[in-house]
Amino acid sequence: MADIVIVASAFGAAQVRAQGHHAYVPLAASVGAAGFEVRRELLPAGLDGTVSADLLTALGRLMAARGLWAVYSTPAALYTDVGALDTVAVRGALVEAQTLGARIVKFQLGGFAGDASAELLARLLRGWRARVLVENGQQAVGGSLAQFRSLFDALERADAADMLGMTFDVGNWEWSGEAPLACARALAPYVEYIHCKSVGGEGARRFAVAPAGNDTRFLAVLAALPGDVPRGIEFPFDAVDPVADAHQHVMWLKAA
């Protein structure tokens, strides 16, 4: 069975901002999760925009004490909108992930356009403890199948394919107008973490929802991806009884 990770925002972004990630670590452990995803955008930041190293260290120790391993999710992108490698943002996020003691650090892709920066990226990522993954986003830039094909092809040509893996977000492909199953079949060799959610609503009013137990499209995507990589719950839990809902979905995703 795959490890199940609970993404902090599943408990509600406003609640996590108000109470802190530490309030939800015991809940994640109690419902059978193996990991907990810390969201950088939900952490308090100082006037200079940085997150306290003491806070990250304490949070990492709390998770370890509860038997959870950490994913560090950052909204930072590997590439700027014009396709330049964003070395400052990437290095800053890697330092924060290392302070947390994260097993995985997750980036957005940004404006990668098939340039010759793959070797530079590989050098930047070398030597860090956390495994670096890139996630498909909800916009056309950073969320197209063609960009991800181009990225991994460039890394393979640079003999650096082992330096970067992928977080495959099932729902995000629908925001960017791609077919999740086709993307799963094309990108499965690079996938090391799966964000699980379905999508409700239409157009700009789309929102994340829990996959139905009989959702054959969602289950087909899971079946096309590696079965032994961690699966993250990113859809919101039921507000009336989030603990029971979280436990139910943890058990379901383990067996799906």
C-alpha angles and dihedrals in degrees: 000000000000122000112256119222123195114216109221093231090064085079090055128283094236092049093050091048091050100042102027131240091274091069091063101043093084090049092052091050093046095057096053103264118151096202142024125213115220113208113216092204090059095052120095112254130200126239089274091055095249127127117237112260089213091056092050093047092050092047092050092050091049091053092048090049089054092049096252128131120215137243115192112208117195128183087217115118127220090226134034122238089266093052101259119140105252098220096169095053094042095049092046092053092047091054091051092048091051091050089053091048092236122180091204132028116196126206136180117243103229122183103344106160105178096275126153096264097104092100091050090050092050091051091049092052097045119109102019121127097224120076108245117226132176122216131210108244133211098255130076089248105068093007107072126107090223092059093051092047089051093048097051092041089054092049091050091051088051090051087241103109091123093060098075136034133183139254104210110208106197096198099042092068089066091055091053093046099251128130108249095210094051089048091049092053092048099044104032094109090063100042116113101156132028126210106209121210141117126220130243129188128027139269114341090353095067118131138179118264136174114270113249115246090242096043099133094186092056092044091049090055091050090049091053092053129071109286096211101057123099118272118213125208107222101159119097119266122232107280094216096059110003095167094056091043092049092050092049093051094044090055092044095050092047090059101034 
